[in-house]
Amino acid sequence: MTPVDSASTVLFLALLLVTFGYGVTCWFWPFKPCRTCRGGGKLRSPFGRAIRLCRRCTGTGLRLRPGRRVINAARRIHRAHHHRH
């Protein structure tokens, strides 16, 4: 086994581990804090003291992770093709 082969194997295993870890994270914790409002759900206007709801998360302070969107889409496709009666 050459050093290039062992480096590729290590890189592949590291990538596999990171992907698996992200999948587990998306499964157990499907939501993350909204980046726009930093999880508060509200934003202040630039001039004045007015407060409005965040448009990106609709005031919940949470956003669905992209990986969870993929999981949900895969489940929808699976259900649509395997539960026909």
C-alpha positions in Angstrom: 0.0 0.0 0.0 1.5 3.3 -1.1 1.3 6.5 1.0 -1.2 8.0 -1.5 -3.5 5.0 -1.1 -3.4 5.2 2.7 -4.0 9.0 2.6 -7.0 8.5 0.3 -8.3 5.8 2.6 -8.0 8.0 5.6 -9.6 10.9 3.8 -12.5 8.7 2.6 -13.1 7.4 6.2 -13.0 10.9 7.6 -15.5 12.1 5.0 -17.7 9.1 5.7 -17.6 9.8 9.5 -18.4 13.5 9.0 -21.3 12.6 6.7 -22.7 10.0 9.1 -22.3 12.5 12.0 -24.2 15.2 10.1 -26.9 12.7 9.3 -27.4 11.7 12.9 -27.5 15.4 13.8 -30.2 16.1 11.2 -32.2 13.1 12.5 -32.1 14.0 16.2 -31.9 17.8 16.0 -33.7 18.8 12.8 -33.8 22.5 13.6 -31.0 25.0 14.0 -31.2 28.7 15.1 -32.0 31.1 12.4 -28.9 33.0 11.2 -30.8 36.2 10.4 -32.3 36.8 13.9 -29.8 34.6 15.8 -32.6 32.4 17.1 -34.6 35.3 18.7 -37.4 35.4 16.1 -37.4 39.2 16.2 -35.5 42.0 14.5 -35.1 45.6 15.3 -35.6 48.2 12.7 -32.4 50.1 11.7 -33.9 53.5 12.7 -35.9 53.6 15.9 -37.2 51.1 18.3 -39.6 49.1 16.2 -39.5 45.4 16.4 -40.7 43.0 13.7 -40.8 39.3 13.2 -38.0 37.7 11.3 -39.1 37.0 7.7 -36.7 34.1 7.3 -38.0 32.0 10.2 -41.4 33.6 10.5 -40.7 34.5 14.1 -39.9 31.1 15.4 -36.2 31.5 15.6 -35.6 28.1 14.1 -34.8 26.9 10.6 -34.9 23.3 9.2 -31.4 22.0 8.5 -30.6 21.3 4.8 -29.8 17.7 5.6 -33.2 17.2 7.2 -34.8 18.6 4.1 -33.1 15.9 2.1 -34.3 13.2 4.6 -37.9 14.5 4.5 -37.8 14.5 0.7 -36.4 11.0 0.6 -39.1 9.8 3.0 -41.9 11.5 0.9 -40.6 9.8 -2.3 -40.3 6.5 -0.5 -43.9 6.8 0.8 -45.3 7.8 -2.6 -43.8 4.8 -4.4 -44.3 2.1 -1.7 -47.7 2.9 -0.3 -49.9 2.8 -3.4 -53.1 0.9 -3.0 
